Amino acid sequence: MNLTVVLAEDDPDIQLVARLALKRAGFIVRVVGNGQAALDAVREQAPDVVLLDWMMPELDGPETCRQLKADPATAAIPVIFLTAKSQEAEIQRGLSLGASGYVTKPFDALSLGQQVKDIVAKTP
């Protein structure tokens, strides 16, 4: 069975590379360009996992994660930050908001799908 993912990323080049990498790994991918669109997509059809960029227009990744985790209907969906924000304080902030994991940019397109699967598998 293929896992579904909502990828919230505002950079078209990263959207393309990540989408192709995830599809290659067997994911069904829905790409959105900001946090509000991610919330809308998740509420419309719950995915198996959400990948969030940290810095996005309209609603940033941390606030999107906070809202997903605060809503009982979406709280159990694993959230993974996919971001260039790689300092320990930011990683800890993301995890404290309820994220299941963290993948830093630039990411390895060949291993992105497996990284996401590994994080989802470890999520309670």
C-alpha positions as CSV (number, residue, x, y, z in Angstrom):
1,M,0.0,0.0,0.0
2,N,1.3,3.4,-0.9
3,L,1.6,6.1,1.7
4,T,0.1,9.5,1.0
5,V,2.0,12.7,1.8
6,V,1.1,16.4,1.8
7,L,4.3,18.3,0.9
8,A,4.1,21.9,1.9
9,E,7.0,23.8,0.2
10,D,7.0,27.2,-1.5
11,D,10.1,26.7,-3.7
12,P,9.1,25.3,-7.1
13,D,12.5,23.6,-7.6
14,I,12.4,21.9,-4.2
15,Q,8.7,20.9,-4.8
16,L,9.8,19.2,-8.0
17,V,12.8,17.3,-6.6
18,A,11.0,16.3,-3.5
19,R,7.8,15.2,-5.3
20,L,9.8,13.1,-7.8
21,A,11.9,11.5,-5.0
22,L,8.8,10.7,-2.9
23,K,6.9,9.3,-5.9
24,R,9.9,7.2,-6.8
25,A,9.8,5.8,-3.2
26,G,6.1,4.8,-3.7
27,F,4.4,7.8,-2.1
28,I,1.2,9.4,-3.4
29,V,2.2,13.1,-3.2
30,R,0.0,16.2,-2.9
31,V,2.1,19.4,-3.2
32,V,0.9,22.7,-1.7
33,G,2.7,26.0,-1.5
34,N,2.1,27.2,2.0
35,G,0.9,26.3,5.5
36,Q,-2.7,27.3,5.1
37,A,-3.0,25.2,1.9
38,A,-1.4,22.3,3.9
39,L,-4.1,22.6,6.6
40,D,-6.8,22.7,4.0
41,A,-5.4,19.7,2.1
42,V,-5.0,17.6,5.3
43,R,-8.6,18.4,6.4
44,E,-9.9,17.6,3.0
45,Q,-8.2,14.2,2.9
46,A,-6.0,13.0,5.7
47,P,-2.6,11.9,4.5
48,D,-0.3,9.4,6.2
49,V,2.4,12.0,6.7
50,V,2.9,15.8,6.3
51,L,6.2,17.3,5.1
52,L,6.6,20.9,6.1
53,D,9.0,23.6,5.1
54,W,9.8,25.9,8.0
55,M,9.6,29.2,6.1
56,M,6.6,29.7,3.9
57,P,4.2,32.5,3.1
58,E,0.8,32.9,4.8
59,L,1.4,30.3,7.5
60,D,4.9,29.1,8.4
61,G,5.8,25.5,9.2
62,P,6.0,25.8,13.0
63,E,2.5,27.4,13.1
64,T,1.1,24.8,10.7
65,C,2.5,22.0,12.8
66,R,1.1,23.6,16.0
67,Q,-2.4,23.8,14.4
68,L,-2.2,20.2,13.1
69,K,-1.2,18.9,16.5
70,A,-3.9,21.0,18.3
71,D,-6.7,19.5,16.2
72,P,-7.9,16.1,17.4
73,A,-8.8,15.2,13.9
74,T,-5.2,15.7,12.6
75,A,-3.1,15.3,15.8
76,A,-2.1,11.7,15.0
77,I,-0.7,12.5,11.6
78,P,3.1,12.4,11.6
79,V,4.7,15.8,10.7
80,I,8.2,16.0,9.4
81,F,10.0,19.3,8.9
82,L,11.9,19.5,5.5
83,T,13.9,22.6,5.9
84,A,17.3,24.4,5.7
85,K,16.8,25.4,9.4
86,S,19.3,22.9,10.8
87,Q,20.4,24.5,14.1
88,E,19.8,22.4,17.2
89,A,17.5,25.0,18.8
90,E,15.3,25.0,15.7
91,I,15.2,21.2,15.5
92,Q,14.2,21.0,19.2
93,R,11.5,23.7,18.7
94,G,10.1,21.7,15.8
95,L,10.1,18.5,17.8
96,S,8.6,20.3,20.8
97,L,5.7,21.3,18.6
98,G,4.9,17.7,17.9
99,A,6.9,16.9,14.8
100,S,8.0,13.3,14.4
101,G,11.2,14.2,12.6
102,Y,13.4,16.5,10.7
103,V,15.1,16.3,7.3
104,T,17.5,19.1,6.5
105,K,18.0,20.8,3.1
106,P,19.8,20.1,0.9
107,F,18.4,16.6,1.2
108,D,19.5,13.5,-0.7
109,A,16.8,12.9,-3.3
110,L,17.8,9.2,-3.5
111,S,17.2,8.6,0.2
112,L,14.4,11.1,1.0
113,G,11.6,8.5,0.6
114,Q,13.3,6.0,2.9
115,Q,14.0,8.7,5.5
116,V,10.4,9.7,5.5
117,K,9.3,6.0,5.8
118,D,11.8,5.4,8.6
119,I,10.4,8.4,10.6
120,V,6.8,7.4,10.0
121,A,7.6,3.8,11.1
122,K,9.1,5.2,14.4
123,T,6.1,7.5,15.1
124,P,3.8,6.1,17.8
